[in-house]
Amino acid sequence: MQNETLMLYKLIILYILDSVDYPLTNTRLTDFIVERNYTNYFNVQQVLAQLVEDGYVSSEVTRNTTTYLITTSGGQALSLFLNDLNPAIRKDIDNYLKDHSYALREEVSYPADYEITNSGDYMTRLTIMERNQPIFELRMSVPNEDDAIRVCNEWERSNMDLYRYAVMKLIGGGH
């Protein structure tokens, strides 16, 4: 891959991440770039790995999903080279983010993960995020991995019901 082409892909990713105030999944970043025929899947993965390695982007893995955030260094690098990113590409990104903002934010607002503990059971961590900060977190120990997976999957469906219940019970007097 030529340096100029590599730089374009990096700028696209940095611009996307800089345009939102929450992390984006690997799937969303890759799909956006590949569906518009900017490049292929493998190039996106290579560029993301380089951006993480160079400290311009941070990554976090939760279960089988990797999310990315732009770092301060990434924001500074983007500001230096922003004019090298074609205005038509920026407009395409802006429109995509505007049209899909709710779905993109929703995708990363309710992370659920688990890990095995020293005692051999599984600790689940269920979170509700707002502006990339946890506003509610529930940790629950379960006896096996199947239960941990089930709890994480159920969290995706029931997080707001459980959150409302906890708020009503703890703040609303619980009547």
C-alpha positions as CSV (number, residue, x, y, z in Angstrom):
1,M,0.0,0.0,0.0
2,Q,1.4,3.4,-0.9
3,N,2.0,5.9,1.8
4,E,-0.4,8.4,0.4
5,T,-3.2,5.8,0.2
6,L,-2.4,4.6,3.7
7,M,-2.6,8.2,4.9
8,L,-6.0,8.7,3.3
9,Y,-7.4,5.6,5.1
10,K,-5.9,6.8,8.4
11,L,-7.5,10.2,8.0
12,I,-10.9,8.7,7.2
13,I,-10.8,6.6,10.4
14,L,-9.5,9.5,12.5
15,Y,-12.1,11.9,11.1
16,I,-14.9,9.4,11.8
17,L,-13.8,8.8,15.4
18,D,-13.2,12.5,16.0
19,S,-16.8,13.3,14.8
20,V,-18.5,11.3,17.6
21,D,-18.2,11.4,21.4
22,Y,-18.5,7.7,21.9
23,P,-16.6,4.6,20.7
24,L,-17.4,3.0,17.4
25,T,-17.2,-0.8,16.7
26,N,-14.8,-2.3,14.4
27,T,-17.8,-3.6,12.4
28,R,-19.2,-0.1,11.9
29,L,-15.9,1.5,10.9
30,T,-15.1,-1.4,8.5
31,D,-18.6,-1.5,7.0
32,F,-18.7,2.2,6.3
33,I,-15.3,2.2,4.5
34,V,-15.8,-1.0,2.6
35,E,-19.4,-0.4,1.5
36,R,-18.3,2.9,-0.1
37,N,-15.4,1.1,-1.8
38,Y,-12.8,3.3,-0.2
39,T,-10.7,0.1,0.4
40,N,-11.1,-3.5,1.5
41,Y,-11.5,-5.2,4.9
42,F,-7.9,-6.2,5.2
43,N,-6.6,-2.7,4.6
44,V,-9.0,-1.3,7.2
45,Q,-7.8,-3.8,9.8
46,Q,-4.2,-3.0,9.0
47,V,-4.8,0.7,9.4
48,L,-6.7,0.3,12.6
49,A,-3.9,-1.8,14.1
50,Q,-1.3,0.9,13.0
51,L,-3.4,3.7,14.5
52,V,-3.7,1.8,17.8
53,E,0.0,1.0,17.8
54,D,1.0,4.6,17.1
55,G,-1.3,5.8,19.9
56,Y,-3.7,7.8,17.7
57,V,-6.6,5.5,18.5
58,S,-7.4,3.4,21.6
59,S,-9.2,0.1,21.4
60,E,-11.2,-2.0,23.9
61,V,-12.4,-5.5,23.5
62,T,-15.7,-6.6,25.2
63,R,-16.6,-10.2,24.6
64,N,-16.3,-10.4,20.8
65,T,-16.6,-6.7,19.9
66,T,-13.7,-4.3,19.5
67,T,-14.5,-0.6,19.9
68,Y,-12.3,2.4,19.0
69,L,-11.9,5.9,20.3
70,I,-9.6,8.7,19.0
71,T,-6.9,9.7,21.5
72,T,-5.6,13.3,22.1
73,S,-2.6,12.5,19.8
74,G,-5.0,11.2,17.1
75,G,-7.0,14.5,17.3
76,Q,-3.8,16.5,17.0
77,A,-2.7,14.5,14.0
78,L,-6.0,14.9,12.4
79,S,-6.0,18.7,12.9
80,L,-2.6,18.9,11.1
81,F,-3.8,16.9,8.1
82,L,-7.5,17.5,7.9
83,N,-7.2,19.6,4.8
84,D,-5.7,16.6,3.0
85,L,-9.0,14.8,3.4
86,N,-11.3,15.4,0.4
87,P,-14.3,17.6,1.4
88,A,-16.6,15.1,-0.4
89,I,-15.4,12.3,1.8
90,R,-15.9,14.4,4.9
91,K,-19.4,15.2,3.8
92,D,-20.1,11.5,3.1
93,I,-18.9,10.7,6.7
94,D,-20.9,13.6,8.2
95,N,-24.1,12.4,6.5
96,Y,-23.6,8.8,7.5
97,L,-23.0,9.8,11.1
98,K,-26.0,12.1,11.1
99,D,-28.3,9.5,9.6
100,H,-27.1,6.7,11.9
101,S,-26.2,8.5,15.1
102,Y,-28.9,6.8,17.2
103,A,-28.0,3.3,16.1
104,L,-24.2,3.9,16.4
105,R,-24.6,5.3,20.0
106,E,-27.0,2.6,21.0
107,E,-24.6,-0.1,19.8
108,V,-22.0,0.9,22.4
109,S,-24.2,2.2,25.2
110,Y,-24.9,-1.1,27.0
111,P,-21.7,-3.2,27.1
112,A,-21.9,-6.6,28.8
113,D,-18.9,-8.7,29.5
114,Y,-17.7,-11.5,31.8
115,E,-14.5,-13.1,33.1
116,I,-13.6,-16.1,35.0
117,T,-12.7,-15.5,38.6
118,N,-10.0,-17.1,40.8
119,S,-12.7,-19.3,42.4
120,G,-13.8,-20.7,39.1
121,D,-17.1,-18.9,38.7
122,Y,-17.8,-16.1,36.3
123,M,-18.2,-12.4,37.1
124,T,-20.5,-10.5,34.7
125,R,-20.1,-6.7,34.3
126,L,-23.2,-5.0,32.9
127,T,-23.0,-1.3,32.1
128,I,-25.1,1.6,30.8
129,M,-22.9,4.2,29.2
130,E,-23.7,7.9,28.5
131,R,-21.2,10.1,26.8
132,N,-18.6,7.4,27.2
133,Q,-19.0,7.4,31.0
134,P,-20.8,4.6,33.0
135,I,-24.0,5.8,34.6
136,F,-25.0,2.4,35.9
137,E,-23.0,-0.8,36.5
138,L,-24.1,-4.1,37.8
139,R,-21.7,-6.9,38.6
140,M,-23.1,-10.4,39.1
141,S,-21.4,-13.7,39.8
142,V,-22.7,-16.8,38.1
143,P,-21.6,-20.4,38.4
144,N,-20.6,-21.2,34.7
145,E,-19.9,-19.6,31.4
146,D,-23.2,-20.6,29.8
147,D,-25.0,-18.5,32.5
148,A,-22.5,-15.7,32.0
149,I,-23.3,-15.6,28.3
150,R,-27.1,-15.8,29.0
151,V,-26.8,-12.9,31.5
152,C,-24.9,-10.8,28.9
153,N,-27.4,-11.6,26.2
154,E,-30.3,-10.8,28.4
155,W,-28.7,-7.5,29.4
156,E,-29.0,-6.4,25.7
157,R,-32.8,-6.8,26.0
158,S,-33.5,-5.8,29.6
159,N,-31.0,-3.1,30.5
160,M,-33.4,-0.2,30.6
161,D,-36.1,-2.2,32.6
162,L,-33.5,-3.1,35.2
163,Y,-32.1,0.4,35.3
164,R,-35.6,1.9,35.8
165,Y,-36.4,-0.7,38.5
166,A,-33.1,0.1,40.4
167,V,-33.7,3.9,40.2
168,M,-37.3,3.6,41.3
169,K,-36.4,1.2,44.2
170,L,-33.4,3.2,45.4
171,I,-34.3,6.8,44.6
172,G,-38.0,6.7,44.2
173,G,-38.7,5.2,47.5
174,G,-39.4,1.7,46.1
175,H,-43.1,1.8,46.9
